[in-house]
């Protein structure tokens, strides 16, 4: 079966059980003590999505329970 427009990739970064969890399409792929590390992993997943030509979006759940939805971060260029 061929799909004209594939489903967008969902990347989630959420504070759960005293750690930052990173999920791709509702499957946990990593957990970190620090938010910055979780966001870096989310950037790597966003780069994978871009390489595959798949749209993606990022959901973030902060420690205080707030949710935000954003477009996926752009992949960093080499040398940066």
C-alpha positions as a printed Julia matrix, in Angstrom:
80×3 Matrix{Float64}:
  0.0    0.0    0.0
  1.29   3.44  -0.91
  0.36   6.55   1.01
  0.5    9.88  -0.81
  1.22  11.85   2.35
  2.75   9.91   5.25
  1.65  10.64   8.81
  3.67  13.26  10.65
  6.16  12.1   13.26
  5.3   13.1   16.82
  8.21  13.81  19.15
  7.42  14.19  22.83
  9.69  15.6   25.53
  8.0   15.28  28.92
  8.89  15.49  32.6
  7.83  12.21  34.2
  8.9   10.44  37.37
 11.84  12.78  38.04
 13.33  12.5   34.53
 12.89  13.91  31.04
 11.42  11.28  28.72
 11.75  11.43  24.93
  9.2    9.57  22.81
  8.82   9.11  19.08
  5.29   8.28  17.93
  4.28   7.34  21.5
  7.2    4.94  22.04
  9.79   5.88  24.66
 13.25   6.07  23.12
 15.28   7.76  25.86
 15.26   9.3   29.34
 17.54  11.99  30.71
 18.18  13.81  33.98
 18.52  17.16  32.2
 16.12  18.91  29.83
 18.89  20.12  27.52
 19.94  16.52  26.81
 16.35  15.51  26.06
 15.97  18.44  23.65
 19.21  17.46  21.88
 17.81  13.96  21.39
 14.59  15.5   20.05
 16.71  17.49  17.57
 18.34  14.27  16.38
 14.92  12.68  15.87
 13.77  15.78  13.98
 16.82  15.48  11.72
 15.87  11.84  11.01
 12.35  12.95  10.09
 13.71  15.66   7.79
 16.03  13.14   6.1
 13.06  10.84   5.48
 10.96  13.74   4.18
  8.39  13.31   6.94
  6.75  16.27   8.66
  7.07  16.31  12.41
  5.92  18.25  15.44
  7.21  18.52  18.96
  5.14  18.31  22.15
  6.74  19.46  25.38
  5.36  18.91  28.87
  7.17  21.08  31.39
  7.8   20.21  35.03
  4.89  22.41  36.1
  2.48  20.48  33.85
  2.17  23.05  31.03
  2.01  21.67  27.49
  3.26  23.34  24.34
  3.24  22.22  20.72
  5.84  23.46  18.27
  7.14  22.61  14.84
 10.17  20.34  15.04
 13.48  22.13  15.47
 15.46  22.55  12.29
 18.49  20.3   12.0
 21.72  22.07  12.87
 24.12  22.7   10.03
 27.53  21.07  10.08
 30.09  23.06  12.02
 27.6   24.53  14.51
